[in-house]
Structures are given as C-alpha cells and as structure tokens.
C-alpha cells in the first residue's frame, strides 16, 4: 500500500500497488532532481530479493526496474543521489553469509 498525506499527516489516502508488491519490505524512497520517485525494498515475487522500483505518484503505481543481486535474508536498502548517480546499499545472505552491497546505478529518464 502507498499512503499519501499532506499538511499535519492526520488524513491519509491509501492506494493498493498490486499483488506483486504485497509484503514490500524494509522500503526506502527517494525523489530524484527530476521529480521522479524511486523505491527500493524486499520483494517476494520471483524469489526473495531486493528490488529497485519506479513509483508513479500520479497514477499510484509501482514498477520493478531492477532485481539487485540478493536473496535469503535481504532488505533495508539505503538510497543516495550524488553526481547524477543513484547509490543503493543493502544487505543479503545469497552468498552464504550476511554481506553488505553497494551498487552505483545510472538512471536514464
């Protein structure tokens, strides 16, 4: 679900993002300088993984853009925009032990 509120955050509008995003865990959001929104979090569809998604705030829809190398216990991505690149950090156990990963991603509108 996507919750949107203005002002004092006492009234919310809720939007269902679809079954593929049920259980979208440990989410993080970032608004790019272009005004577009990206979301990252744990997904369960097609096996547990951390994904980068485009979030359309006007149509209240989310689309998976990228499945990051991950699996098992994985989540809680960090998102930073710097010098026209998106940096995504996350943890994962897909290589047999818990490790931290950092991806640099060029976003093309």
N, CA, C and O of each residue as an XYZ file, in Angstrom:
436
protein
N       0.840     -1.179      0.000
C       0.000      0.000      0.000
C       0.886      1.245      0.000
O       1.954      1.277      0.612
N       0.409      2.256     -0.701
C       1.066      3.553     -0.728
C       0.169      4.534      0.016
O      -0.982      4.743     -0.366
N       0.693      5.127      1.067
C      -0.054      6.113      1.831
C       0.448      7.511      1.515
O       1.653      7.760      1.543
N      -0.467      8.427      1.215
C      -0.114      9.798      0.881
C      -0.887     10.729      1.815
O      -2.092     10.574      2.013
N      -0.169     11.697      2.383
C      -0.793     12.661      3.282
C      -0.175     14.030      3.039
O       0.967     14.142      2.592
N      -0.932     15.049      3.335
C      -0.447     16.429      3.263
C      -0.624     17.075      4.636
O      -1.328     16.561      5.505
N       0.043     18.227      4.801
C      -0.181     19.030      5.999
C       0.266     18.374      7.281
O       1.442     18.056      7.457
N      -0.681     18.176      8.173
C      -0.329     17.694      9.509
C      -0.301     16.162      9.621
O      -0.175     15.633     10.725
N      -0.415     15.455      8.513
C      -0.319     13.987      8.459
C      -1.383     13.289      9.311
O      -1.128     12.232      9.887
N      -2.564     13.879      9.385
C      -3.653     13.246     10.122
C      -4.659     12.583      9.191
O      -5.447     11.746      9.631
N      -4.642     12.943      7.919
C      -5.555     12.339      6.944
C      -4.716     11.714      5.836
O      -3.839     12.357      5.258
N      -5.003     10.457      5.557
C      -4.214      9.695      4.588
C      -5.111      9.149      3.485
O      -6.272      8.811      3.716
N      -4.548      9.070      2.281
C      -5.177      8.362      1.169
C      -4.313      7.131      0.914
O      -3.092      7.232      0.796
N      -4.958      5.972      0.831
C      -4.233      4.710      0.646
C      -4.513      4.153     -0.731
O      -5.651      4.164     -1.201
N      -3.442      3.656     -1.390
C      -3.543      3.131     -2.747
C      -2.873      1.760     -2.802
O      -1.735      1.592     -2.363
N      -3.596      0.790     -3.348
C      -3.062     -0.566     -3.497
C      -2.102     -0.591     -4.681
O      -2.486     -0.241     -5.796
N      -0.869     -0.999     -4.452
C       0.138     -1.043     -5.514
C       0.108     -2.351     -6.298
O       0.876     -2.510     -7.246
N      -0.751     -3.283     -5.930
C      -0.870     -4.541     -6.663
C      -0.255     -5.707     -5.912
O       0.575     -5.517     -5.023
N      -0.666     -6.913     -6.276
C      -0.249     -8.105     -5.534
C       1.255     -8.370     -5.568
O       1.798     -8.954     -4.630
N       1.935     -7.949     -6.638
C       3.380     -8.206     -6.694
C       4.143     -7.409     -5.636
O       5.294     -7.723     -5.335
N       3.506     -6.375     -5.068
C       4.164     -5.569     -4.045
C       3.618     -5.834     -2.648
O       3.951     -5.106     -1.713
N       2.777     -6.873     -2.486
C       2.362     -7.281     -1.149
C       3.608     -7.712     -0.393
O       4.405     -8.499     -0.902
N       3.775     -7.215      0.784
C       4.946     -7.576      1.573
C       6.215     -6.875      1.120
O       7.311     -7.349      1.419
N       6.099     -5.748      0.402
C       7.268     -4.970      0.000
C       7.929     -4.493      1.292
O       7.441     -3.566      1.939
N       9.035     -5.126      1.662
C       9.585     -4.953      2.998
C      10.761     -4.010      3.078
O      11.503     -3.831      2.112
N      10.923     -3.407      4.248
C      12.038     -2.521      4.527
C      12.190     -1.423      3.504
O      13.309     -1.154      3.068
N      11.106     -0.773      3.101
C      11.167      0.147      1.965
C      11.934      1.429      2.255
O      12.030      1.887      3.393
N      12.464      1.979      1.196
C      13.081      3.300      1.229
C      12.675      4.003     -0.063
O      12.554      3.372     -1.113
N      12.470      5.300      0.025
C      12.056      6.107     -1.126
C      13.021      7.258     -1.312
O      13.619      7.747     -0.353
N      13.167      7.687     -2.567
C      13.973      8.868     -2.863
C      13.327      9.601     -4.036
O      12.882      8.984     -5.003
N      13.286     10.924     -3.931
C      12.821     11.734     -5.044
C      14.046     12.286     -5.760
O      14.900     12.926     -5.147
N      14.125     12.033     -7.057
C      15.251     12.482     -7.860
C      15.101     13.960     -8.204
O      14.003     14.506     -8.097
N      16.180     14.613     -8.614
C      16.081     16.025     -9.004
C      15.069     16.269    -10.123
O      14.567     17.385    -10.256
N      14.760     15.260    -10.926
C      13.762     15.381    -11.992
C      12.340     15.408    -11.451
O      11.401     15.717    -12.184
N      12.176     15.082    -10.159
C      10.846     14.992     -9.562
C      10.319     13.570     -9.512
O       9.339     13.306     -8.814
N      10.945     12.643    -10.236
C      10.528     11.245    -10.222
C      10.890     10.592     -8.887
O      11.836     10.995     -8.209
N      10.103      9.566     -8.533
C      10.322      8.832     -7.290
C      10.807      7.423     -7.593
O      10.332      6.773     -8.524
N      11.763      6.960     -6.788
C      12.215      5.571     -6.826
C      12.003      4.972     -5.448
O      12.090      5.659     -4.431
N      11.725      3.681     -5.437
C      11.558      2.945     -4.188
C      12.441      1.709     -4.253
O      12.640      1.138     -5.325
N      12.958      1.302     -3.128
C      13.719      0.062     -3.042
C      13.235     -0.691     -1.817
O      12.867     -0.091     -0.807
N      13.240     -2.024     -1.919
C      12.807     -2.834     -0.790
C      12.842     -4.308     -1.145
O      13.190     -4.691     -2.262
N      12.475     -5.122     -0.175
C      12.455     -6.584     -0.346
C      11.156     -6.992     -1.046
O      10.061     -6.580     -0.663
N      11.317     -7.810     -2.075
C      10.161     -8.366     -2.782
C      10.185     -9.882     -2.648
O      11.237    -10.482     -2.426
N       9.024    -10.485     -2.786
C       8.904    -11.934     -2.681
C       8.591    -12.595     -4.014
O       8.877    -13.778     -4.196
N       8.009    -11.850     -4.950
C       7.673    -12.416     -6.252
C       8.960    -12.754     -6.996
O       9.898    -11.957     -7.007
N       9.011    -13.924     -7.615
C      10.208    -14.416     -8.308
C      11.343    -14.689     -7.330
O      12.508    -14.521     -7.689
N      11.038    -15.103     -6.111
C      12.046    -15.375     -5.096
C      12.398    -14.118     -4.320
O      12.331    -13.010     -4.853
N      12.770    -14.292     -3.070
C      13.079    -13.143     -2.223
C      14.303    -12.413     -2.770
O      15.328    -13.032     -3.059
N      14.188    -11.100     -2.909
C      15.282    -10.274     -3.408
C      15.023     -8.813     -3.049
O      13.909     -8.436     -2.684
N      16.061     -8.008     -3.159
C      15.920     -6.563     -3.019
C      15.778     -5.978     -4.414
O      16.539     -6.318     -5.320
N      14.796     -5.094     -4.585
C      14.488     -4.551     -5.907
C      14.485     -3.036     -5.883
O      14.203     -2.412     -4.859
N      14.803     -2.460     -7.027
C      14.663     -1.027     -7.262
C      13.450     -0.844     -8.151
O      13.312     -1.523     -9.168
N      12.563      0.075     -7.771
C      11.294      0.258     -8.472
C      11.053      1.735     -8.785
O      11.547      2.628     -8.096
N      10.280      1.959     -9.840
C       9.797      3.297    -10.168
C       8.432      3.459     -9.529
O       7.570      2.591     -9.666
N       8.234      4.565     -8.834
C       6.967      4.837     -8.163
C       6.309      6.034     -8.839
O       6.798      7.160     -8.741
N       5.203      5.782     -9.521
C       4.441      6.833    -10.198
C       3.461      7.421     -9.190
O       2.434      6.815     -8.883
N       3.783      8.599     -8.683
C       2.958      9.208     -7.636
C       1.636      9.755     -8.173
O       0.705      9.961     -7.395
N       1.529      9.995     -9.479
C       0.277     10.485    -10.054
C      -0.717      9.366    -10.264
O      -1.894      9.514     -9.938
N      -0.258      8.234    -10.809
C      -1.147      7.099    -11.081
C      -1.151      6.078     -9.955
O      -1.891      5.096    -10.016
N      -0.330      6.297     -8.920
C      -0.244      5.403     -7.763
C       0.074      3.980     -8.192
O      -0.599      3.031     -7.791
N       1.121      3.845     -9.021
C       1.564      2.534     -9.498
C       3.062      2.408     -9.274
O       3.794      3.398     -9.278
N       3.500      1.176     -9.079
C       4.914      0.916     -8.906
C       5.326     -0.164     -9.899
O       4.582     -1.112    -10.146
N       6.528     -0.007    -10.467
C       7.055     -0.933    -11.465
C       8.475     -1.318    -11.060
O       9.311     -0.454    -10.798
N       8.736     -2.620    -11.011
C      10.093     -3.061    -10.695
C      10.999     -2.764    -11.877
O      10.697     -3.135    -13.011
N      12.115     -2.088    -11.604
C      13.095     -1.753    -12.635
C      14.274     -2.718    -12.626
O      14.814     -3.063    -13.677
N      14.663     -3.146    -11.444
C      15.911     -3.873    -11.303
C      15.849     -4.817    -10.111
O      15.422     -4.433     -9.022
N      16.268     -6.027    -10.323
C      16.407     -7.013     -9.253
C      17.889     -7.032     -8.881
O      18.726     -7.500     -9.653
N      18.203     -6.521     -7.698
C      19.597     -6.472     -7.266
C      20.085     -7.874     -6.892
O      19.287     -8.706     -6.462
N      21.383     -8.147     -7.050
C      21.915     -9.441     -6.616
C      21.652     -9.604     -5.120
O      22.235     -8.899     -4.296
N      20.772    -10.538     -4.781
C      20.335    -10.690     -3.395
C      19.474    -11.927     -3.264
O      19.052    -12.515     -4.260
N      19.220    -12.314     -2.036
C      18.343    -13.437     -1.753
C      18.425    -13.790     -0.279
O      19.217    -13.224      0.474
N      17.582    -14.744      0.117
C      17.555    -15.134      1.523
C      17.114    -13.982      2.392
O      16.091    -13.351      2.130
N      17.888    -13.708      3.428
C      17.608    -12.578      4.307
C      18.206    -11.337      3.652
O      19.426    -11.171      3.636
N      17.372    -10.483      3.123
C      17.823     -9.295      2.402
C      16.802     -8.181      2.572
O      15.596     -8.432      2.587
N      17.291     -6.940      2.702
C      16.348     -5.828      2.817
C      17.045     -4.544      3.215
O      18.264     -4.406      3.111
N      16.230     -3.612      3.673
C      16.621     -2.317      4.209
C      17.635     -1.575      3.351
O      18.728     -1.252      3.818
N      17.279     -1.304      2.100
C      18.207     -0.577      1.237
C      18.340      0.883      1.657
O      17.403      1.495      2.170
N      19.526      1.414      1.424
C      19.776      2.839      1.573
C      19.865      3.445      0.191
O      20.390      2.807     -0.721
N      19.369      4.659      0.005
C      19.360      5.324     -1.299
C      19.977      6.712     -1.170
O      19.576      7.508     -0.320
N      20.967      6.991     -2.033
C      21.613      8.300     -2.045
C      21.799      8.720     -3.501
O      22.263      7.933     -4.325
N      21.437      9.961     -3.812
C      21.660     10.534     -5.139
C      22.873     11.452     -5.039
O      22.896     12.373     -4.223
N      23.897     11.193     -5.887
C      25.115     12.003     -5.846
C      25.772     12.010     -7.221
O      25.991     10.954     -7.814
N      26.085     13.203     -7.726
C      26.754     13.354     -9.026
C      26.050     12.562    -10.140
O      26.693     11.848    -10.910
N      24.741     12.702    -10.207
C      23.917     12.076    -11.257
C      23.946     10.550    -11.230
O      23.688      9.913    -12.251
N      24.251      9.967    -10.100
C      24.191      8.509     -9.925
C      23.375      8.193     -8.685
O      23.374      8.951     -7.715
N      22.672      7.051     -8.731
C      21.968      6.543     -7.567
C      22.849      5.485     -6.913
O      23.287      4.539     -7.568
N      23.102      5.648     -5.634
C      23.838      4.650     -4.859
C      22.827      3.887     -4.022
O      22.019      4.482     -3.308
N      22.880      2.563     -4.116
C      21.967      1.700     -3.371
C      22.802      0.757     -2.516
O      23.615     -0.006     -3.039
N      22.605      0.807     -1.216
C      23.239     -0.159     -0.324
C      22.159     -1.099      0.201
O      21.014     -0.692      0.400
N      22.531     -2.357      0.422
C      21.604     -3.321      1.020
C      22.411     -4.486      1.577
O      23.588     -4.654      1.258
N      21.763     -5.281      2.407
C      22.424     -6.484      2.896
C      21.726     -7.691      2.296
O      20.562     -7.619      1.903
N      22.447     -8.796      2.231
C      21.871    -10.020      1.675
C      22.681    -11.221      2.153
O      23.852    -11.097      2.514
N      22.028    -12.393      2.146
C      22.701    -13.639      2.527
C      22.818    -14.603      1.349
O      23.074    -15.790      1.551
N      22.637    -14.115      0.125
C      22.606    -15.009     -1.032
C      23.950    -15.670     -1.338
O      23.992    -16.624     -2.115
N      25.036    -15.198     -0.758
C      26.343    -15.813     -0.977
C      26.780    -16.665      0.209
O      27.961    -16.980      0.359
N      25.813    -17.037      1.055
C      26.091    -17.956      2.143
C      26.368    -17.309      3.485
O      26.358    -17.996      4.507
N      26.612    -16.029      3.514
C      26.793    -15.297      4.766
C      26.244    -13.893      4.551
O      26.062    -13.455      3.415
N      25.986    -13.202      5.638
C      25.456    -11.850      5.518
C      26.555    -10.904      5.068
O      27.611    -10.811      5.694
N      26.291    -10.199      3.967
C      27.240     -9.232      3.420
C      26.501     -7.948      3.069
O      25.291     -7.948      2.844
N      27.253     -6.860      3.029
C      26.722     -5.573      2.588
C      27.144     -5.329      1.155
O      28.261     -5.665      0.761
N      26.249     -4.741      0.374
C      26.494     -4.494     -1.047
C      26.216     -3.033     -1.356
O      25.360     -2.403     -0.735
N      26.949     -2.506     -2.321
C      26.755     -1.143     -2.774
C      26.726     -1.142     -4.299
O      27.654     -1.620     -4.951
N      25.656     -0.602     -4.850
C      25.522     -0.510     -6.317
C      25.491      0.966     -6.706
O      24.870      1.787     -6.031
N      26.174      1.289     -7.813
C      26.074      2.597     -8.424
C      25.250      2.417     -9.693
O      25.586      1.601    -10.552
N      24.163      3.191     -9.804
C      23.224      2.982    -10.895
C      23.004      4.296    -11.635
O      22.682      5.318    -11.030
N      23.184      4.251    -12.945
C      22.890      5.399    -13.804
C      21.405      5.335    -14.148
O      20.939      4.338    -14.700
N      20.677      6.370    -13.833
C      19.236      6.430    -14.100
C      19.044      7.230    -15.392
O      19.466      8.383    -15.489
N      18.411      6.609    -16.367
C      18.113      7.265    -17.638
C      16.609      7.485    -17.694
O      15.840      6.524    -17.664
N      16.175      8.758    -17.778
C      14.721      9.033    -17.773
C      13.994      8.381    -18.943
O      12.777      8.523    -19.070
